[in-house]
């Protein structure tokens, strides 16, 4: 196809094509650089004109307030510190407010200043680039000061409790039970000064108390009445299975004993240990061990309230002294020969030894356990103080914790230094009795051992100290893995490398005398009403015994 172009169009096209193609001019070459100095200038670094301290209101980065409290205090959970402080006020039933103090600095770099007021105590001012950050800083200041104050109080908690007792009259101090309860409550209240989350006013508490020449010292503390759920169960020893108060207190007591063994020096006097004629160590003469529990231990001691109907009472009598098992994901205890229904997920439910049965076993084997029996003689409870009771429980406690040991032939086979122990049982007067009304137990508990800087919070249904599910499990200070590490330190300290190189289960089994006495105690269950052990009746213990590397149970 061809096009016809007129002569006029040809001349126009020729004119357009005759203009040359021009490039962008480099205007900087048309004038000297100094001639344009007032037009194009580099940005000035104004910060270099005055020293930094002259500018009193710089824009500074916000402080990492999460570092004000150790991670374990918040159960390894990143939470807003303002919320934590408000939760502290609600659970302690004290008023928490924030007071805006002032605003400083220029408008483009303002600093806001706020102070936290807790129970009418005003804490140091916190500052931030916004009101929100200033409030967070004020909460951090208050929490840190309260935490450090709680730590200082814990360092001298037993001394302060002793001074309070000495300042009281004989009528105010009252009986032995009163003294144990007052000291235990004082230590519990002080330990909770270092707890800021998951606090519960209503709780079951227990303590181990050492008494020497009239002076009492709480060395192990625990709270709680929950157990681990089946789905969180593990056999590596990092999770605590049974988190009832007396069990947690006993674990804290064992931790204390391990730490005391590390300080023992045979060349000089030790606060609690001395040489025994068995070749091991023992508690010094005149040191007494008291166990305080705010309510009767679960199981046989607490299973029989007042029964007025005669047929029901006779049926209950036939079940007295039976072994009982705690059912996970529920409360209470049932005889071990009862069938256990499957859990809500259709899986097997754990069956855990009750506290009554465990305390009964301690009254033969001692509270120190198998690992410590390599180094020390059995440690027995001299007195048991029960903070409260209902119905006929007061009459059942002596049978449940030691009375059922006296039937059969157990006393004939027990070998020295082991024996059948019968602790004195005391109750405080009604005006000092524990009146906790626990409608539904909380899943969180605390533990503290003498010498620890603060209390530790534990999630009882998971058995660990981290609140959220993470890949890394953070075991408790009183978990079996942690206590086994202390055992290994003691082995190296005393030159027992043969023990320190063993696994956990083999180290326990190598305590041959202890294990033989344990078998004698377990055989008591063959006599009706004299049962003490539980291992042969529960799948959990059978599975643990079959696993050489297991730390569970």
Number of C-alpha atoms within 10 A of each C-alpha: 2 4 5 6 8 8 8 8 11 10 10 10 10 10 10 9 9 8 8 7 6 6 6 5 8 7 7 10 8 8 9 9 10 9 9 11 10 7 7 9 8 6 6 8 7 7 9 8 8 9 8 11 8 8 11 10 15 15 14 10 8 13 12 9 17 17 10 17 16 12 13 18 19 22 22 14 13 10 11 13 23 21 13 18 22 18 17 21 17 13 14 14 11 12 14 19 15 17 14 16 12 11 17 13 14 11 8 9 14 16 22 22 23 26 24 28 18 21 13 11 11 15 19 17 21 22 25 23 17 16 16 14 21 23 25 25 29 30 31 26 21 25 24 18 15 18 22 16 14 22 20 14 20 27 16 13 23 22 15 16 22 18 12 14 18 12 11 11 9 10 7 11 17 13 15 13 23 20 17 28 24 17 22 29 16 17 24 24 13 23 25 21 18 24 20 22 17 20 19 15 12 15 21 24 27 31 36 26 23 21 15 15 8 11 16 23 24 26 25 29 30 30 27 28 26 26 26 25 19 19 13 12 20 18 15 12 22 22 29 27 26 24 27 23 29 31 22 29 29 25 28 27 26 22 26 18 21 22 18 15 23 16 12 18 11 10 6 8 10 15 13 17 21 18 14 13 9 11 10 14 20 18 20 15 10 10 18 19 21 25 24 27 25 26 24 24 25 23 25 28 26 23 20 20 16 11 13 8 8 9 10 10 13 11 10 14 12 11 16 20 26 23 27 30 27 24 23 22 15 11 14 15 21 20 17 18 12 9 8 15 11 11 16 9 9 8 11 15 21 25 23 24 26 25 26 26 26 19 21 26 23 22 23 26 27 22 21 21 19 21 23 19 21 21 18 22 23 24 21 23 21 17 20 23 25 24 27 20 19 12 11 15 19 20 13 19 21 18 21 29 28 23 17 21 26 15 14 15 13 18 15 8 12 18 12 10 12 18 19 20 21 21 19 12 18 18 21 20 14 10 7 14 18 20 14 14 11 11 7 9 15 18 19 24 27 26 31 32 30 21 14 17 17 26 25 24 28 28 26 25 24 25 29 25 26 23 17 14 9 8 6 7 15 18 19 23 21 24 23 21 20 15 20 21 13 17 24 21 19 23 20 15 15 13 11 14 14 10 21 19 13 13 15 22 17 14 20 19 15 15 18 14 17 22 15 15 19 18 12 18 23 18 17 21 19 11 13 16 20 26 24 31 22 20 17 12 16 16 15 18 19 13 15 17 17 9 13 12 15 18 21 23 20
